[in-house]
Amino acid sequence: MPRVTVRLPPEQLAQLEALKKCLNRDNKRLKATTSDLVRAAIEAYIRQWQFLAWRQGGSYKLNPKRRKEG
């Protein structure tokens, strides 16, 4: 997965850190990182997008195959 650097506003960063703290406190064996939480949020957004496209009769693929010309 490619690396992306994102700067969050201080209030969103504080909420993300609080969520990470709660997750790690409630699940002793889980060592969630900020990047894990962001990755999970992006993946959930993509899956929601795929589902909505499917419900509307379209097809959405992250890596569509190229059509062969000929």
mmCIF file as Biopython writes it, N, C-alpha, C and O atoms, coordinates in Angstrom:
data_model
#
loop_
_atom_site.group_PDB
_atom_site.id
_atom_site.type_symbol
_atom_site.label_atom_id
_atom_site.label_alt_id
_atom_site.label_comp_id
_atom_site.label_asym_id
_atom_site.label_entity_id
_atom_site.label_seq_id
_atom_site.pdbx_PDB_ins_code
_atom_site.Cartn_x
_atom_site.Cartn_y
_atom_site.Cartn_z
_atom_site.occupancy
_atom_site.B_iso_or_equiv
_atom_site.auth_seq_id
_atom_site.auth_asym_id
_atom_site.pdbx_PDB_model_num
ATOM 1   N N  . MET A ? 1  ? 0.853   -1.174 0.000   1.0 0.0 1  A 1 
ATOM 2   C CA . MET A ? 1  ? 0.000   0.000  0.000   1.0 0.0 1  A 1 
ATOM 3   C C  . MET A ? 1  ? 0.901   1.240  0.000   1.0 0.0 1  A 1 
ATOM 4   O O  . MET A ? 1  ? 1.839   1.326  0.793   1.0 0.0 1  A 1 
ATOM 5   N N  . PRO A ? 2  ? 0.619   2.190  -0.881  1.0 0.0 2  A 1 
ATOM 6   C CA . PRO A ? 2  ? 1.463   3.385  -0.936  1.0 0.0 2  A 1 
ATOM 7   C C  . PRO A ? 2  ? 1.330   4.221  0.336   1.0 0.0 2  A 1 
ATOM 8   O O  . PRO A ? 2  ? 0.293   4.215  0.999   1.0 0.0 2  A 1 
ATOM 9   N N  . ARG A ? 3  ? 2.382   4.924  0.650   1.0 0.0 3  A 1 
ATOM 10  C CA . ARG A ? 3  ? 2.377   5.788  1.834   1.0 0.0 3  A 1 
ATOM 11  C C  . ARG A ? 3  ? 1.817   7.148  1.465   1.0 0.0 3  A 1 
ATOM 12  O O  . ARG A ? 3  ? 2.147   7.714  0.422   1.0 0.0 3  A 1 
ATOM 13  N N  . VAL A ? 4  ? 0.974   7.656  2.329   1.0 0.0 4  A 1 
ATOM 14  C CA . VAL A ? 4  ? 0.374   8.971  2.141   1.0 0.0 4  A 1 
ATOM 15  C C  . VAL A ? 4  ? 0.518   9.730  3.455   1.0 0.0 4  A 1 
ATOM 16  O O  . VAL A ? 4  ? 0.243   9.185  4.524   1.0 0.0 4  A 1 
ATOM 17  N N  . THR A ? 5  ? 0.941   10.961 3.377   1.0 0.0 5  A 1 
ATOM 18  C CA . THR A ? 5  ? 1.063   11.783 4.576   1.0 0.0 5  A 1 
ATOM 19  C C  . THR A ? 5  ? -0.089  12.778 4.607   1.0 0.0 5  A 1 
ATOM 20  O O  . THR A ? 5  ? -0.309  13.524 3.653   1.0 0.0 5  A 1 
ATOM 21  N N  . VAL A ? 6  ? -0.815  12.777 5.711   1.0 0.0 6  A 1 
ATOM 22  C CA . VAL A ? 6  ? -1.972  13.654 5.863   1.0 0.0 6  A 1 
ATOM 23  C C  . VAL A ? 6  ? -1.822  14.423 7.168   1.0 0.0 6  A 1 
ATOM 24  O O  . VAL A ? 6  ? -1.462  13.847 8.195   1.0 0.0 6  A 1 
ATOM 25  N N  . ARG A ? 7  ? -2.089  15.686 7.130   1.0 0.0 7  A 1 
ATOM 26  C CA . ARG A ? 7  ? -2.066  16.501 8.349   1.0 0.0 7  A 1 
ATOM 27  C C  . ARG A ? 7  ? -3.514  16.793 8.746   1.0 0.0 7  A 1 
ATOM 28  O O  . ARG A ? 7  ? -4.270  17.412 7.998   1.0 0.0 7  A 1 
ATOM 29  N N  . LEU A ? 8  ? -3.872  16.334 9.932   1.0 0.0 8  A 1 
ATOM 30  C CA . LEU A ? 8  ? -5.229  16.541 10.429  1.0 0.0 8  A 1 
ATOM 31  C C  . LEU A ? 8  ? -5.273  17.790 11.297  1.0 0.0 8  A 1 
ATOM 32  O O  . LEU A ? 8  ? -4.285  18.141 11.943  1.0 0.0 8  A 1 
ATOM 33  N N  . PRO A ? 9  ? -6.428  18.461 11.309  1.0 0.0 9  A 1 
ATOM 34  C CA . PRO A ? 9  ? -6.590  19.578 12.246  1.0 0.0 9  A 1 
ATOM 35  C C  . PRO A ? 9  ? -6.454  19.065 13.684  1.0 0.0 9  A 1 
ATOM 36  O O  . PRO A ? 9  ? -6.748  17.901 13.954  1.0 0.0 9  A 1 
ATOM 37  N N  . PRO A ? 10 ? -6.014  19.916 14.594  1.0 0.0 10 A 1 
ATOM 38  C CA . PRO A ? 10 ? -5.769  19.480 15.981  1.0 0.0 10 A 1 
ATOM 39  C C  . PRO A ? 10 ? -6.974  18.804 16.645  1.0 0.0 10 A 1 
ATOM 40  O O  . PRO A ? 10 ? -6.805  17.836 17.386  1.0 0.0 10 A 1 
ATOM 41  N N  . GLU A ? 11 ? -8.184  19.305 16.386  1.0 0.0 11 A 1 
ATOM 42  C CA . GLU A ? 11 ? -9.358  18.697 17.041  1.0 0.0 11 A 1 
ATOM 43  C C  . GLU A ? 11 ? -9.625  17.288 16.514  1.0 0.0 11 A 1 
ATOM 44  O O  . GLU A ? 11 ? -10.010 16.408 17.284  1.0 0.0 11 A 1 
ATOM 45  N N  . GLN A ? 12 ? -9.429  17.062 15.219  1.0 0.0 12 A 1 
ATOM 46  C CA . GLN A ? 12 ? -9.621  15.718 14.669  1.0 0.0 12 A 1 
ATOM 47  C C  . GLN A ? 12 ? -8.515  14.779 15.131  1.0 0.0 12 A 1 
ATOM 48  O O  . GLN A ? 12 ? -8.766  13.604 15.399  1.0 0.0 12 A 1 
ATOM 49  N N  . LEU A ? 13 ? -7.310  15.285 15.223  1.0 0.0 13 A 1 
ATOM 50  C CA . LEU A ? 13 ? -6.196  14.476 15.709  1.0 0.0 13 A 1 
ATOM 51  C C  . LEU A ? 13 ? -6.428  14.070 17.164  1.0 0.0 13 A 1 
ATOM 52  O O  . LEU A ? 13 ? -6.123  12.942 17.550  1.0 0.0 13 A 1 
ATOM 53  N N  . ALA A ? 14 ? -6.963  14.979 17.966  1.0 0.0 14 A 1 
ATOM 54  C CA . ALA A ? 14 ? -7.262  14.669 19.369  1.0 0.0 14 A 1 
ATOM 55  C C  . ALA A ? 14 ? -8.341  13.590 19.465  1.0 0.0 14 A 1 
ATOM 56  O O  . ALA A ? 14 ? -8.241  12.692 20.301  1.0 0.0 14 A 1 
ATOM 57  N N  . GLN A ? 15 ? -9.369  13.669 18.617  1.0 0.0 15 A 1 
ATOM 58  C CA . GLN A ? 15 ? -10.422 12.648 18.613  1.0 0.0 15 A 1 
ATOM 59  C C  . GLN A ? 15 ? -9.862  11.294 18.192  1.0 0.0 15 A 1 
ATOM 60  O O  . GLN A ? 15 ? -10.224 10.265 18.763  1.0 0.0 15 A 1 
ATOM 61  N N  . LEU A ? 16 ? -8.988  11.291 17.202  1.0 0.0 16 A 1 
ATOM 62  C CA . LEU A ? 16 ? -8.372  10.056 16.732  1.0 0.0 16 A 1 
ATOM 63  C C  . LEU A ? 16 ? -7.493  9.435  17.818  1.0 0.0 16 A 1 
ATOM 64  O O  . LEU A ? 16 ? -7.509  8.219  18.010  1.0 0.0 16 A 1 
ATOM 65  N N  . GLU A ? 17 ? -6.737  10.256 18.516  1.0 0.0 17 A 1 
ATOM 66  C CA . GLU A ? 17 ? -5.896  9.761  19.613  1.0 0.0 17 A 1 
ATOM 67  C C  . GLU A ? 17 ? -6.756  9.216  20.755  1.0 0.0 17 A 1 
ATOM 68  O O  . GLU A ? 17 ? -6.400  8.211  21.370  1.0 0.0 17 A 1 
ATOM 69  N N  . ALA A ? 18 ? -7.885  9.869  21.044  1.0 0.0 18 A 1 
ATOM 70  C CA . ALA A ? 18 ? -8.789  9.387  22.095  1.0 0.0 18 A 1 
ATOM 71  C C  . ALA A ? 18 ? -9.393  8.040  21.704  1.0 0.0 18 A 1 
ATOM 72  O O  . ALA A ? 18 ? -9.520  7.147  22.542  1.0 0.0 18 A 1 
ATOM 73  N N  . LEU A ? 19 ? -9.765  7.893  20.436  1.0 0.0 19 A 1 
ATOM 74  C CA . LEU A ? 19 ? -10.309 6.623  19.952  1.0 0.0 19 A 1 
ATOM 75  C C  . LEU A ? 19 ? -9.261  5.525  20.065  1.0 0.0 19 A 1 
ATOM 76  O O  . LEU A ? 19 ? -9.561  4.418  20.513  1.0 0.0 19 A 1 
ATOM 77  N N  . LYS A ? 20 ? -8.040  5.828  19.663  1.0 0.0 20 A 1 
ATOM 78  C CA . LYS A ? 20 ? -6.947  4.856  19.752  1.0 0.0 20 A 1 
ATOM 79  C C  . LYS A ? 20 ? -6.706  4.445  21.204  1.0 0.0 20 A 1 
ATOM 80  O O  . LYS A ? 20 ? -6.488  3.267  21.490  1.0 0.0 20 A 1 
ATOM 81  N N  . LYS A ? 21 ? -6.746  5.410  22.114  1.0 0.0 21 A 1 
ATOM 82  C CA . LYS A ? 21 ? -6.538  5.126  23.538  1.0 0.0 21 A 1 
ATOM 83  C C  . LYS A ? 21 ? -7.633  4.203  24.068  1.0 0.0 21 A 1 
ATOM 84  O O  . LYS A ? 21 ? -7.348  3.265  24.811  1.0 0.0 21 A 1 
ATOM 85  N N  . CYS A ? 22 ? -8.889  4.467  23.687  1.0 0.0 22 A 1 
ATOM 86  C CA . CYS A ? 22 ? -10.011 3.631  24.133  1.0 0.0 22 A 1 
ATOM 87  C C  . CYS A ? 22 ? -9.910  2.219  23.562  1.0 0.0 22 A 1 
ATOM 88  O O  . CYS A ? 22 ? -10.142 1.241  24.274  1.0 0.0 22 A 1 
ATOM 89  N N  . LEU A ? 23 ? -9.566  2.111  22.284  1.0 0.0 23 A 1 
ATOM 90  C CA . LEU A ? 23 ? -9.427  0.791  21.666  1.0 0.0 23 A 1 
ATOM 91  C C  . LEU A ? 23 ? -8.346  -0.028 22.353  1.0 0.0 23 A 1 
ATOM 92  O O  . LEU A ? 23 ? -8.551  -1.201 22.666  1.0 0.0 23 A 1 
ATOM 93  N N  . ASN A ? 24 ? -7.205  0.586  22.584  1.0 0.0 24 A 1 
ATOM 94  C CA . ASN A ? 24 ? -6.101  -0.134 23.212  1.0 0.0 24 A 1 
ATOM 95  C C  . ASN A ? 24 ? -6.387  -0.456 24.672  1.0 0.0 24 A 1 
ATOM 96  O O  . ASN A ? 24 ? -5.889  -1.456 25.188  1.0 0.0 24 A 1 
ATOM 97  N N  . ARG A ? 25 ? -7.185  0.376  25.352  1.0 0.0 25 A 1 
ATOM 98  C CA . ARG A ? 25 ? -7.542  0.112  26.745  1.0 0.0 25 A 1 
ATOM 99  C C  . ARG A ? 25 ? -8.542  -1.043 26.825  1.0 0.0 25 A 1 
ATOM 100 O O  . ARG A ? 25 ? -8.435  -1.904 27.698  1.0 0.0 25 A 1 
ATOM 101 N N  . ASP A ? 26 ? -9.519  -1.057 25.907  1.0 0.0 26 A 1 
ATOM 102 C CA . ASP A ? 26 ? -10.564 -2.077 25.949  1.0 0.0 26 A 1 
ATOM 103 C C  . ASP A ? 26 ? -10.092 -3.428 25.419  1.0 0.0 26 A 1 
ATOM 104 O O  . ASP A ? 26 ? -10.624 -4.466 25.813  1.0 0.0 26 A 1 
ATOM 105 N N  . ASN A ? 27 ? -9.110  -3.423 24.539  1.0 0.0 27 A 1 
ATOM 106 C CA . ASN A ? 27 ? -8.587  -4.658 23.949  1.0 0.0 27 A 1 
ATOM 107 C C  . ASN A ? 27 ? -7.095  -4.737 24.264  1.0 0.0 27 A 1 
ATOM 108 O O  . ASN A ? 27 ? -6.267  -4.178 23.545  1.0 0.0 27 A 1 
ATOM 109 N N  . LYS A ? 28 ? -6.769  -5.431 25.336  1.0 0.0 28 A 1 
ATOM 110 C CA . LYS A ? 28 ? -5.383  -5.449 25.821  1.0 0.0 28 A 1 
ATOM 111 C C  . LYS A ? 28 ? -4.403  -6.019 24.800  1.0 0.0 28 A 1 
ATOM 112 O O  . LYS A ? 28 ? -3.243  -5.610 24.766  1.0 0.0 28 A 1 
ATOM 113 N N  . ARG A ? 29 ? -4.855  -6.955 23.970  1.0 0.0 29 A 1 
ATOM 114 C CA . ARG A ? 29 ? -3.944  -7.578 23.013  1.0 0.0 29 A 1 
ATOM 115 C C  . ARG A ? 29 ? -3.841  -6.796 21.709  1.0 0.0 29 A 1 
ATOM 116 O O  . ARG A ? 29 ? -3.002  -7.106 20.864  1.0 0.0 29 A 1 
ATOM 117 N N  . LEU A ? 30 ? -4.680  -5.795 21.545  1.0 0.0 30 A 1 
ATOM 118 C CA . LEU A ? 30 ? -4.682  -4.998 20.317  1.0 0.0 30 A 1 
ATOM 119 C C  . LEU A ? 30 ? -3.743  -3.813 20.481  1.0 0.0 30 A 1 
ATOM 120 O O  . LEU A ? 30 ? -3.811  -3.089 21.474  1.0 0.0 30 A 1 
ATOM 121 N N  . LYS A ? 31 ? -2.894  -3.626 19.532  1.0 0.0 31 A 1 
ATOM 122 C CA . LYS A ? 31 ? -1.993  -2.469 19.531  1.0 0.0 31 A 1 
ATOM 123 C C  . LYS A ? 31 ? -2.311  -1.628 18.299  1.0 0.0 31 A 1 
ATOM 124 O O  . LYS A ? 31 ? -1.555  -1.625 17.328  1.0 0.0 31 A 1 
ATOM 125 N N  . ALA A ? 32 ? -3.424  -0.921 18.344  1.0 0.0 32 A 1 
ATOM 126 C CA . ALA A ? 32 ? -3.859  -0.107 17.209  1.0 0.0 32 A 1 
ATOM 127 C C  . ALA A ? 32 ? -2.984  1.132  17.092  1.0 0.0 32 A 1 
ATOM 128 O O  . ALA A ? 32 ? -2.626  1.759  18.089  1.0 0.0 32 A 1 
ATOM 129 N N  . THR A ? 33 ? -2.650  1.468  15.856  1.0 0.0 33 A 1 
ATOM 130 C CA . THR A ? 33 ? -1.905  2.698  15.601  1.0 0.0 33 A 1 
ATOM 131 C C  . THR A ? 33 ? -2.819  3.675  14.876  1.0 0.0 33 A 1 
ATOM 132 O O  . THR A ? 33 ? -3.888  3.303  14.391  1.0 0.0 33 A 1 
ATOM 133 N N  . THR A ? 34 ? -2.391  4.910  14.809  1.0 0.0 34 A 1 
ATOM 134 C CA . THR A ? 34 ? -3.176  5.919  14.106  1.0 0.0 34 A 1 
ATOM 135 C C  . THR A ? 34 ? -3.345  5.535  12.645  1.0 0.0 34 A 1 
ATOM 136 O O  . THR A ? 34 ? -4.426  5.700  12.079  1.0 0.0 34 A 1 
ATOM 137 N N  . SER A ? 35 ? -2.288  5.026  12.036  1.0 0.0 35 A 1 
ATOM 138 C CA . SER A ? 35 ? -2.389  4.645  10.622  1.0 0.0 35 A 1 
ATOM 139 C C  . SER A ? 35 ? -3.354  3.477  10.430  1.0 0.0 35 A 1 
ATOM 140 O O  . SER A ? 35 ? -4.025  3.400  9.401   1.0 0.0 35 A 1 
ATOM 141 N N  . ASP A ? 36 ? -3.435  2.557  11.411  1.0 0.0 36 A 1 
ATOM 142 C CA . ASP A ? 36 ? -4.407  1.463  11.328  1.0 0.0 36 A 1 
ATOM 143 C C  . ASP A ? 36 ? -5.830  2.008  11.301  1.0 0.0 36 A 1 
ATOM 144 O O  . ASP A ? 36 ? -6.663  1.547  10.521  1.0 0.0 36 A 1 
ATOM 145 N N  . LEU A ? 37 ? -6.104  2.990  12.155  1.0 0.0 37 A 1 
ATOM 146 C CA . LEU A ? 37 ? -7.448  3.563  12.220  1.0 0.0 37 A 1 
ATOM 147 C C  . LEU A ? 37 ? -7.798  4.302  10.932  1.0 0.0 37 A 1 
ATOM 148 O O  . LEU A ? 37 ? -8.917  4.188  10.430  1.0 0.0 37 A 1 
ATOM 149 N N  . VAL A ? 38 ? -6.846  5.053  10.403  1.0 0.0 38 A 1 
ATOM 150 C CA . VAL A ? 38 ? -7.093  5.790  9.158   1.0 0.0 38 A 1 
ATOM 151 C C  . VAL A ? 38 ? -7.299  4.812  8.010   1.0 0.0 38 A 1 
ATOM 152 O O  . VAL A ? 38 ? -8.199  4.998  7.191   1.0 0.0 38 A 1 
ATOM 153 N N  . ARG A ? 39 ? -6.471  3.772  7.943   1.0 0.0 39 A 1 
ATOM 154 C CA . ARG A ? 39 ? -6.607  2.769  6.883   1.0 0.0 39 A 1 
ATOM 155 C C  . ARG A ? 39 ? -7.971  2.084  6.956   1.0 0.0 39 A 1 
ATOM 156 O O  . ARG A ? 39 ? -8.611  1.868  5.927   1.0 0.0 39 A 1 
ATOM 157 N N  . ALA A ? 40 ? -8.418  1.741  8.167   1.0 0.0 40 A 1 
ATOM 158 C CA . ALA A ? 40 ? -9.721  1.097  8.334   1.0 0.0 40 A 1 
ATOM 159 C C  . ALA A ? 40 ? -10.849 2.020  7.889   1.0 0.0 40 A 1 
ATOM 160 O O  . ALA A ? 40 ? -11.815 1.569  7.273   1.0 0.0 40 A 1 
ATOM 161 N N  . ALA A ? 41 ? -10.731 3.308  8.199   1.0 0.0 41 A 1 
ATOM 162 C CA . ALA A ? 41 ? -11.763 4.267  7.786   1.0 0.0 41 A 1 
ATOM 163 C C  . ALA A ? 41 ? -11.812 4.398  6.269   1.0 0.0 41 A 1 
ATOM 164 O O  . ALA A ? 41 ? -12.895 4.464  5.688   1.0 0.0 41 A 1 
ATOM 165 N N  . ILE A ? 42 ? -10.655 4.436  5.627   1.0 0.0 42 A 1 
ATOM 166 C CA . ILE A ? 42 ? -10.620 4.546  4.164   1.0 0.0 42 A 1 
ATOM 167 C C  . ILE A ? 42 ? -11.183 3.286  3.523   1.0 0.0 42 A 1 
ATOM 168 O O  . ILE A ? 42 ? -11.943 3.372  2.559   1.0 0.0 42 A 1 
ATOM 169 N N  . GLU A ? 43 ? -10.821 2.112  4.048   1.0 0.0 43 A 1 
ATOM 170 C CA . GLU A ? 43 ? -11.342 0.859  3.506   1.0 0.0 43 A 1 
ATOM 171 C C  . GLU A ? 43 ? -12.856 0.776  3.671   1.0 0.0 43 A 1 
ATOM 172 O O  . GLU A ? 43 ? -13.549 0.306  2.769   1.0 0.0 43 A 1 
ATOM 173 N N  . ALA A ? 44 ? -13.378 1.226  4.815   1.0 0.0 44 A 1 
ATOM 174 C CA . ALA A ? 44 ? -14.826 1.223  5.031   1.0 0.0 44 A 1 
ATOM 175 C C  . ALA A ? 44 ? -15.518 2.156  4.042   1.0 0.0 44 A 1 
ATOM 176 O O  . ALA A ? 44 ? -16.589 1.834  3.526   1.0 0.0 44 A 1 
ATOM 177 N N  . TYR A ? 45 ? -14.912 3.309  3.776   1.0 0.0 45 A 1 
ATOM 178 C CA . TYR A ? 45 ? -15.473 4.256  2.814   1.0 0.0 45 A 1 
ATOM 179 C C  . TYR A ? 45 ? -15.504 3.644  1.416   1.0 0.0 45 A 1 
ATOM 180 O O  . TYR A ? 45 ? -16.495 3.793  0.700   1.0 0.0 45 A 1 
ATOM 181 N N  . ILE A ? 46 ? -14.436 2.959  1.020   1.0 0.0 46 A 1 
ATOM 182 C CA . ILE A ? 46 ? -14.388 2.324  -0.300  1.0 0.0 46 A 1 
ATOM 183 C C  . ILE A ? 46 ? -15.435 1.228  -0.400  1.0 0.0 46 A 1 
ATOM 184 O O  . ILE A ? 46 ? -16.113 1.119  -1.422  1.0 0.0 46 A 1 
ATOM 185 N N  . ARG A ? 47 ? -15.584 0.410  0.642   1.0 0.0 47 A 1 
ATOM 186 C CA . ARG A ? 47 ? -16.588 -0.666 0.611   1.0 0.0 47 A 1 
ATOM 187 C C  . ARG A ? 47 ? -18.005 -0.098 0.524   1.0 0.0 47 A 1 
ATOM 188 O O  . ARG A ? 47 ? -18.860 -0.660 -0.161  1.0 0.0 47 A 1 
ATOM 189 N N  . GLN A ? 48 ? -18.253 1.007  1.213   1.0 0.0 48 A 1 
ATOM 190 C CA . GLN A ? 48 ? -19.560 1.651  1.131   1.0 0.0 48 A 1 
ATOM 191 C C  . GLN A ? 48 ? -19.798 2.150  -0.291  1.0 0.0 48 A 1 
ATOM 192 O O  . GLN A ? 48 ? -20.901 2.012  -0.820  1.0 0.0 48 A 1 
ATOM 193 N N  . TRP A ? 49 ? -18.788 2.719  -0.902  1.0 0.0 49 A 1 
ATOM 194 C CA . TRP A ? 49 ? -18.870 3.213  -2.270  1.0 0.0 49 A 1 
ATOM 195 C C  . TRP A ? 49 ? -19.146 2.057  -3.230  1.0 0.0 49 A 1 
ATOM 196 O O  . TRP A ? 49 ? -19.974 2.186  -4.132  1.0 0.0 49 A 1 
ATOM 197 N N  . GLN A ? 50 ? -18.456 0.927  -3.041  1.0 0.0 50 A 1 
ATOM 198 C CA . GLN A ? 50 ? -18.685 -0.251 -3.874  1.0 0.0 50 A 1 
ATOM 199 C C  . GLN A ? 50 ? -20.127 -0.726 -3.729  1.0 0.0 50 A 1 
ATOM 200 O O  . GLN A ? 50 ? -20.780 -1.040 -4.724  1.0 0.0 50 A 1 
ATOM 201 N N  . PHE A ? 51 ? -20.626 -0.780 -2.496  1.0 0.0 51 A 1 
ATOM 202 C CA . PHE A ? 51 ? -21.983 -1.252 -2.262  1.0 0.0 51 A 1 
ATOM 203 C C  . PHE A ? 51 ? -23.004 -0.335 -2.923  1.0 0.0 51 A 1 
ATOM 204 O O  . PHE A ? 51 ? -23.946 -0.811 -3.558  1.0 0.0 51 A 1 
ATOM 205 N N  . LEU A ? 52 ? -22.825 0.979  -2.777  1.0 0.0 52 A 1 
ATOM 206 C CA . LEU A ? 52 ? -23.768 1.917  -3.386  1.0 0.0 52 A 1 
ATOM 207 C C  . LEU A ? 52 ? -23.752 1.809  -4.903  1.0 0.0 52 A 1 
ATOM 208 O O  . LEU A ? 52 ? -24.803 1.876  -5.539  1.0 0.0 52 A 1 
ATOM 209 N N  . ALA A ? 53 ? -22.569 1.643  -5.488  1.0 0.0 53 A 1 
ATOM 210 C CA . ALA A ? 53 ? -22.473 1.482  -6.943  1.0 0.0 53 A 1 
ATOM 211 C C  . ALA A ? 53 ? -23.189 0.207  -7.369  1.0 0.0 53 A 1 
ATOM 212 O O  . ALA A ? 53 ? -23.888 0.194  -8.382  1.0 0.0 53 A 1 
ATOM 213 N N  . TRP A ? 54 ? -23.017 -0.867 -6.600  1.0 0.0 54 A 1 
ATOM 214 C CA . TRP A ? 54 ? -23.672 -2.130 -6.919  1.0 0.0 54 A 1 
ATOM 215 C C  . TRP A ? 54 ? -25.192 -1.989 -6.815  1.0 0.0 54 A 1 
ATOM 216 O O  . TRP A ? 54 ? -25.919 -2.488 -7.674  1.0 0.0 54 A 1 
ATOM 217 N N  . ARG A ? 55 ? -25.680 -1.307 -5.763  1.0 0.0 55 A 1 
ATOM 218 C CA . ARG A ? 55 ? -27.124 -1.125 -5.576  1.0 0.0 55 A 1 
ATOM 219 C C  . ARG A ? 55 ? -27.742 -0.308 -6.701  1.0 0.0 55 A 1 
ATOM 220 O O  . ARG A ? 55 ? -28.911 -0.496 -7.038  1.0 0.0 55 A 1 
ATOM 221 N N  . GLN A ? 56 ? -26.965 0.592  -7.280  1.0 0.0 56 A 1 
ATOM 222 C CA . GLN A ? 56 ? -27.481 1.432  -8.356  1.0 0.0 56 A 1 
ATOM 223 C C  . GLN A ? 56 ? -27.306 0.775  -9.719  1.0 0.0 56 A 1 
ATOM 224 O O  . GLN A ? 56 ? -27.569 1.394  -10.750 1.0 0.0 56 A 1 
ATOM 225 N N  . GLY A ? 57 ? -26.866 -0.468 -9.723  1.0 0.0 57 A 1 
ATOM 226 C CA . GLY A ? 57 ? -26.768 -1.209 -10.968 1.0 0.0 57 A 1 
ATOM 227 C C  . GLY A ? 57 ? -25.451 -1.057 -11.694 1.0 0.0 57 A 1 
ATOM 228 O O  . GLY A ? 57 ? -25.274 -1.607 -12.781 1.0 0.0 57 A 1 
ATOM 229 N N  . GLY A ? 58 ? -24.543 -0.331 -11.120 1.0 0.0 58 A 1 
ATOM 230 C CA . GLY A ? 58 ? -23.241 -0.160 -11.756 1.0 0.0 58 A 1 
ATOM 231 C C  . GLY A ? 58 ? -22.252 -1.170 -11.222 1.0 0.0 58 A 1 
ATOM 232 O O  . GLY A ? 58 ? -22.586 -2.018 -10.395 1.0 0.0 58 A 1 
ATOM 233 N N  . SER A ? 59 ? -21.063 -1.068 -11.694 1.0 0.0 59 A 1 
ATOM 234 C CA . SER A ? 59 ? -20.013 -1.916 -11.141 1.0 0.0 59 A 1 
ATOM 235 C C  . SER A ? 59 ? -18.816 -1.034 -10.849 1.0 0.0 59 A 1 
ATOM 236 O O  . SER A ? 59 ? -18.413 -0.209 -11.669 1.0 0.0 59 A 1 
ATOM 237 N N  . TYR A ? 60 ? -18.270 -1.219 -9.695  1.0 0.0 60 A 1 
ATOM 238 C CA . TYR A ? 60 ? -17.124 -0.429 -9.274  1.0 0.0 60 A 1 
ATOM 239 C C  . TYR A ? 60 ? -16.005 -1.380 -8.912  1.0 0.0 60 A 1 
ATOM 240 O O  . TYR A ? 60 ? -16.187 -2.273 -8.084  1.0 0.0 60 A 1 
ATOM 241 N N  . LYS A ? 61 ? -14.863 -1.197 -9.516  1.0 0.0 61 A 1 
ATOM 242 C CA . LYS A ? 61 ? -13.709 -2.029 -9.197  1.0 0.0 61 A 1 
ATOM 243 C C  . LYS A ? 61 ? -12.534 -1.115 -8.903  1.0 0.0 61 A 1 
ATOM 244 O O  . LYS A ? 61 ? -12.322 -0.112 -9.585  1.0 0.0 61 A 1 
ATOM 245 N N  . LEU A ? 62 ? -11.776 -1.475 -7.879  1.0 0.0 62 A 1 
ATOM 246 C CA . LEU A ? 62 ? -10.604 -0.672 -7.556  1.0 0.0 62 A 1 
ATOM 247 C C  . LEU A ? 62 ? -9.558  -0.745 -8.660  1.0 0.0 62 A 1 
ATOM 248 O O  . LEU A ? 62 ? -8.958  0.268  -9.020  1.0 0.0 62 A 1 
ATOM 249 N N  . ASN A ? 63 ? -9.342  -1.924 -9.189  1.0 0.0 63 A 1 
ATOM 250 C CA . ASN A ? 63 ? -8.347  -2.114 -10.239 1.0 0.0 63 A 1 
ATOM 251 C C  . ASN A ? 63 ? -9.021  -2.739 -11.462 1.0 0.0 63 A 1 
ATOM 252 O O  . ASN A ? 63 ? -8.903  -3.946 -11.675 1.0 0.0 63 A 1 
ATOM 253 N N  . PRO A ? 64 ? -9.718  -1.946 -12.261 1.0 0.0 64 A 1 
ATOM 254 C CA . PRO A ? 64 ? -10.405 -2.522 -13.418 1.0 0.0 64 A 1 
ATOM 255 C C  . PRO A ? 64 ? -9.400  -3.061 -14.428 1.0 0.0 64 A 1 
ATOM 256 O O  . PRO A ? 64 ? -8.316  -2.506 -14.608 1.0 0.0 64 A 1 
ATOM 257 N N  . LYS A ? 65 ? -9.783  -4.156 -15.083 1.0 0.0 65 A 1 
ATOM 258 C CA . LYS A ? 65 ? -8.913  -4.736 -16.103 1.0 0.0 65 A 1 
ATOM 259 C C  . LYS A ? 65 ? -9.041  -3.930 -17.389 1.0 0.0 65 A 1 
ATOM 260 O O  . LYS A ? 65 ? -10.119 -3.447 -17.735 1.0 0.0 65 A 1 
ATOM 261 N N  . ARG A ? 66 ? -7.934  -3.799 -18.077 1.0 0.0 66 A 1 
ATOM 262 C CA . ARG A ? 66 ? -7.957  -3.069 -19.339 1.0 0.0 66 A 1 
ATOM 263 C C  . ARG A ? 66 ? -8.645  -3.904 -20.405 1.0 0.0 66 A 1 
ATOM 264 O O  . ARG A ? 66 ? -8.501  -5.125 -20.452 1.0 0.0 66 A 1 
ATOM 265 N N  . ARG A ? 67 ? -9.385  -3.233 -21.249 1.0 0.0 67 A 1 
ATOM 266 C CA . ARG A ? 67 ? -10.029 -3.919 -22.363 1.0 0.0 67 A 1 
ATOM 267 C C  . ARG A ? 67 ? -9.025  -4.069 -23.490 1.0 0.0 67 A 1 
ATOM 268 O O  . ARG A ? 67 ? -8.277  -3.146 -23.811 1.0 0.0 67 A 1 
ATOM 269 N N  . LYS A ? 68 ? -9.026  -5.241 -24.075 1.0 0.0 68 A 1 
ATOM 270 C CA . LYS A ? 68 ? -8.125  -5.470 -25.202 1.0 0.0 68 A 1 
ATOM 271 C C  . LYS A ? 68 ? -8.754  -4.901 -26.459 1.0 0.0 68 A 1 
ATOM 272 O O  . LYS A ? 68 ? -9.912  -5.174 -26.776 1.0 0.0 68 A 1 
ATOM 273 N N  . GLU A ? 69 ? -7.980  -4.116 -27.159 1.0 0.0 69 A 1 
ATOM 274 C CA . GLU A ? 69 ? -8.471  -3.550 -28.410 1.0 0.0 69 A 1 
ATOM 275 C C  . GLU A ? 69 ? -8.145  -4.515 -29.533 1.0 0.0 69 A 1 
ATOM 276 O O  . GLU A ? 69 ? -7.046  -5.064 -29.604 1.0 0.0 69 A 1 
ATOM 277 N N  . GLY A ? 70 ? -9.099  -4.711 -30.390 1.0 0.0 70 A 1 
ATOM 278 C CA . GLY A ? 70 ? -8.754  -5.604 -31.484 1.0 0.0 70 A 1 
ATOM 279 C C  . GLY A ? 70 ? -9.904  -6.041 -32.213 1.0 0.0 70 A 1 
ATOM 280 O O  . GLY A ? 70 ? -9.774  -6.804 -33.171 1.0 0.0 70 A 1 
#
